[in-house]
């Protein structure tokens, strides 16, 4: 989870910091005007091996130390590159109080070339035309089928683009949201968009549970959790969505009555979208009901953006429990701008897009 270091930073400095780096596992040091360390995140303490009251410049090159002094003197952010133990880091220097924040960022991920985003943009353009044409089809059943297939493709492209070029934590629009109401509404939407022959969904949640989250992303994760449960649970089975808050994490658990997953299968599903699978292997996975998809990796990444995780455990009596956790984020990350009603950029209802996978 995010350590207490971040909750002690001033809001403006924190937002400036998060405009440059990701919050999760960020290695950030707070220094005084004298360049003595005042505080450090857990990741920074482990990386540097330095403790409070020690000087940070003993670790830095002359160029980086000069940039840090200039950042403090001019109260202006700076970016420099520094090598530590043979690894190159990008150092983001942010003014903070009378001193500065120094963030070490290691860029290991290869740059995403945006190919899927281009496909998504072009696909959305073509899908708009197809959806308009589908609305003119005289046969209502065929028109509905065409619309659903178009939205399935839109869903696939959107999920793929999100996973290949995910947002950073600082790019989220975080608002205080009633997570209990969100859970109840997600279950109601699932019931409304899926066949009446599907399993019933029961929600066990407090009357109210305010959490600092990105509502649309969490709603998307909930729809995918419920979709997975509905796909594997027989009509006479039961699905239970539970919300709990232990003071550090909000945990949303979805219990299904499917065949169940073991830990190896679960990890394979989380990584499967990044792997090349032969046709024979894919067919073997299909027979087991564990074909690689984007739903679970998407849910996991949304949890990680909120400094949470996606965990698996067996359900008593058969089935699986998927635990979607969200950390209690610092109030300084809250977006205080006007929170407009949720409208998808492409104009398609989120519920219809996410549940388009059901016939």
Helices and strands as residue ranges (DSSP letters): G 4-8, H 11-18, E 27-31, E 37-40, H 42-48, G 56-58, H 62-74, E 78-84, E 87-96, E 99-105, H 115-134, H 140-164, G 169-171, E 175-178, H 179-193, E 200-204, E 210-213, H 215-232, E 238-245, E 249-255, H 263-271, G 272-274, H 279-288, H 295-305, E 310-314, E 320-327, G 331-333, H 350-354, G 355-357
